[in-house]
Structures are given as C-alpha cells and as structure tokens.
C-alpha cells in the first residue's frame, strides 16, 4: 500500500513541485505566497480562496494545487475543488477518477462523501469536477453552491477553488463573489497587460476580494540574491 501511495505521488510530480522537490526555489516561492496570504488576512477571515486567470494556459490550476499543498503541509485540513466545469484538469494532475465530482453534487446525483477523495498527501482532500454539465455558470451561481460552501467551511480549514479563466466565461466572476479571497494568476511570458487589467476589473465588478496577483513563469537571474541563497544544494 505504501509503495502504491509513493508511485501515485510521483506520477503527479510533473506539476506538484511542492511534493517532488519541496526545497526548490519554486516550492519556497509557493510558501512565500502562503505567508503573504496569512499576513493579508486572519485565519477566521479566510476560509475559501479562488484561483483564476485572464486567459487559458497561465498556470492557475498548477498554482492552485501547489498552494493547497503548502497549506496542507502546515497542518491545515484543505479541500481542493476543481470548479472548472468546462476544461477540468485535477483528475489528470492527481490521477484520480472524474466519474463523480462537483457537478454531480450540485445536480444532486452524488453525496458529499462520494465526491471527496483523500489525495494521499497528508491533510489534503480533493473534489474533482465530475461530468461536464451543459450549464456550468448556472450551477456555480445556484443556491445549492452557496449552501455547499457553507457546509464545507464546517468540515475544512481552507477550501481552494480552481476556476475557469475570467475573460472566457462568467463562472469565475460568479464564484469569486462567494469566496473570501481571489488570486489572479498571470503568466509573465504570455499574459498581455490589457488582459490582466480587464481581469482585475471583472473581479472588482463582482465585488471580489482580490488578495493579489501570482506571477507565473518568472525567471530569476543567477546573480539574484534569492537564487544565490536557494539555488544551490548544500
């Protein structure tokens, strides 16, 4: 059983650097993001975080997963939810079954116990997307979703939502209003300034609480003090 667990984690390590290489510069940066979140809020004030981006392929899903992991690593009971009910990825990242998930729960085709999965990473639990529904935005904005978040807040210390890109569909904008905080992921190599500003305006129009921007794929120069301190193994 232990061998199978380790193999499962290794398969997911392509994206879960905080598991595969917790001493890396990137893993340390995820922990820095965690610390900044702590400083910007209080524990009682932040029970749910939404990760989104302006456009696809900016790294929001990878960032959401790794941030969920570093919070779990500090002893919090964390639930990571794949709320991208258009192009879900969590089941690929963690190699879990996507037969039932959030969509099944919102349409009352499954119970909460049936859709929450132990990730085999201590303190981290997963809720995959489930079958892609024909009406994602309506499900996200439903009364059932609001009640679900309230129920999950009683069972977990932190809920992390991986939501669709803001400029593509309305899902993230709707859900951001229900979450305690939102983080906008920006790919420094591809995100256009206008798109990032539009995404910020979209969140503000939804009265979302923007915790900050996570800059993805930022390259540190080798003469940077941070690289010098963490870049070489002892």
C-alpha positions in Angstrom: 0.0 0.0 0.0 2.8 2.4 0.9 4.6 1.7 -2.4 1.4 2.4 -4.3 1.0 5.7 -2.5 4.5 6.8 -3.3 4.0 5.9 -7.0 0.8 7.9 -7.1 2.6 11.0 -5.8 5.5 10.6 -8.2 3.2 10.4 -11.2 1.7 13.7 -10.2 5.1 15.3 -9.5 5.2 16.8 -13.0 3.0 19.7 -11.7 3.3 19.2 -7.9 6.7 20.5 -7.3 5.9 21.2 -3.6 5.7 17.4 -3.3 8.5 16.3 -5.5 11.1 18.9 -4.6 10.0 20.9 -1.5 13.4 22.5 -1.2 13.4 24.0 -4.7 13.2 27.8 -5.3 9.7 27.4 -6.8 8.4 25.5 -3.7 9.9 28.2 -1.5 8.0 30.8 -3.5 4.7 29.0 -3.0 5.4 29.0 0.7 6.1 32.8 0.4 2.7 33.2 -1.2 1.2 31.3 1.7 2.9 33.6 4.1 1.7 36.7 2.3 -1.8 35.4 2.4 -1.5 34.9 6.2 -0.3 38.5 6.6 -3.1 39.9 4.4 -5.9 38.2 6.3 -6.8 36.5 9.6 -7.4 32.7 9.9 -11.1 33.3 10.7 -11.4 35.7 7.8 -10.2 33.4 5.1 -11.9 30.1 4.6 -12.0 29.9 0.8 -9.6 31.1 -1.9 -10.4 31.1 -5.6 -7.6 30.9 -8.3 -8.3 32.2 -11.7 -6.5 33.9 -14.7 -7.4 36.2 -17.5 -6.9 33.5 -20.2 -6.2 29.8 -20.5 -2.8 28.2 -20.0 -1.5 30.7 -17.5 -0.8 28.1 -14.7 -3.8 28.7 -12.5 -4.5 25.0 -11.9 -0.9 24.2 -11.1 -0.7 27.2 -8.7 -4.0 26.3 -7.0 -2.8 22.7 -6.5 0.6 23.7 -5.1 -0.8 26.4 -2.8 -3.4 23.9 -1.5 -0.5 21.5 -0.7 1.7 24.1 1.2 -1.3 25.0 3.3 -1.9 21.3 4.0 1.8 20.9 4.8 1.5 23.4 7.7 -1.2 21.2 9.2 -4.4 22.7 7.8 -7.2 20.5 6.6 -7.5 21.6 3.0 -10.0 20.8 0.3 -9.0 21.5 -3.3 -12.0 21.7 -5.7 -11.9 21.6 -9.5 -14.5 24.3 -10.3 -13.5 24.5 -13.9 -16.5 22.6 -15.2 -15.5 23.3 -18.8 -11.9 22.1 -19.0 -11.1 20.3 -15.8 -7.6 19.1 -15.1 -7.4 18.0 -11.4 -8.1 14.3 -12.2 -5.1 14.3 -14.6 -2.8 16.0 -12.1 -3.6 13.7 -9.2 -4.5 10.7 -11.3 -8.0 10.2 -9.8 -11.4 9.2 -11.2 -13.5 12.0 -12.6 -16.7 10.0 -12.8 -18.3 11.9 -9.9 -17.4 15.4 -8.6 -18.7 18.9 -8.1 -21.2 18.8 -10.9 -22.6 15.5 -9.5 -23.0 17.2 -6.1 -24.7 20.3 -7.5 -27.1 18.3 -9.5 -27.8 16.0 -6.5 -26.6 12.9 -8.3 -24.0 12.1 -5.6 -23.4 12.8 -1.9 -20.5 14.8 -0.4 -19.0 11.6 0.9 -18.9 10.2 -2.6 -17.1 13.1 -4.3 -14.5 14.0 -1.7 -11.3 12.0 -2.2 -8.3 11.6 0.1 -5.3 12.8 -2.0 -2.8 10.6 -0.1 -1.0 13.8 0.7 -1.5 14.5 4.4 -4.3 16.9 5.2 -5.2 17.4 1.5 -8.5 16.3 0.1 -9.8 16.6 -3.5 -13.1 17.2 -5.2 -12.8 16.7 -8.9 -15.1 18.4 -11.4 -17.2 15.4 -12.4 -19.0 15.0 -15.7 -19.0 18.3 -17.6 -22.6 19.8 -17.4 -24.4 21.8 -20.0 -24.9 24.7 -17.7 -21.7 25.4 -15.6 -22.4 29.1 -14.8 -25.9 28.3 -13.6 -24.7 25.6 -11.3 -21.9 27.8 -9.9 -24.4 30.6 -9.2 -27.0 28.4 -7.7 -28.3 28.5 -4.2 -27.0 24.9 -3.9 -23.5 26.1 -4.4 -23.8 28.7 -1.7 -25.1 26.1 0.8 -22.3 23.7 -0.2 -19.6 26.3 0.6 -21.2 26.9 4.0 -21.2 23.2 4.7 -17.6 22.7 3.6 -16.5 25.6 5.8 -17.6 23.5 8.8 -15.5 20.5 7.7 -12.3 22.1 6.4 -9.9 24.8 7.5 -9.5 26.0 3.9 -11.2 25.5 0.6 -9.2 26.2 -2.6 -11.1 26.6 -5.9 -9.6 26.2 -9.3 -11.9 28.2 -11.5 -12.0 28.9 -15.3 -10.3 31.9 -16.9 -12.2 35.2 -16.3 -12.3 36.5 -19.8 -13.6 33.3 -21.3 -16.7 32.6 -19.3 -18.6 34.0 -16.3 -18.0 31.1 -13.9 -15.0 32.6 -12.0 -16.6 36.0 -11.7 -19.7 34.5 -10.2 -17.8 32.2 -7.8 -15.3 35.0 -6.7 -18.2 36.8 -5.0 -18.8 33.7 -2.8 -15.2 33.2 -1.8 -13.3 35.0 0.9 -10.4 35.9 -1.4 -9.3 35.6 -5.0 -5.8 35.3 -6.5 -5.2 36.2 -10.1 -2.5 34.1 -11.9 -0.6 35.9 -14.5 1.9 34.2 -16.9 4.8 36.7 -17.2 5.8 35.3 -20.6 2.4 35.5 -22.3 -0.3 37.5 -20.5 -1.0 40.8 -22.1 -1.3 43.8 -19.8 -4.7 44.7 -21.2 -6.0 41.2 -20.5 -4.7 41.3 -16.9 -6.3 44.7 -16.3 -9.5 43.6 -17.8 -9.5 40.5 -15.5 -8.9 42.7 -12.5 -11.8 45.0 -13.5 -14.0 41.9 -13.9 -13.3 40.8 -10.4 -13.8 44.2 -9.0 -17.2 44.4 -10.7 -18.2 41.2 -8.9 -17.1 42.7 -5.6 -14.4 40.1 -5.3 -11.8 40.4 -2.6 -8.5 40.3 -4.6 -5.7 39.0 -2.4 -3.1 39.6 -5.0 -1.5 38.6 -8.3 0.6 35.5 -8.6 3.2 35.9 -11.4 3.9 32.6 -13.0 7.0 31.6 -15.1 9.1 34.4 -13.8 12.8 33.7 -14.3 15.3 34.8 -11.6 18.7 35.8 -12.8 21.5 33.7 -11.4 23.1 36.8 -9.7 19.8 37.5 -7.9 20.3 37.2 -4.1 17.4 34.7 -3.8 18.9 32.4 -6.4 22.3 32.6 -4.7 20.8 31.6 -1.4 18.5 28.8 -2.5 19.7 27.9 -6.0 22.5 25.5 -5.0 22.2 22.4 -2.8 24.2 22.2 0.3 
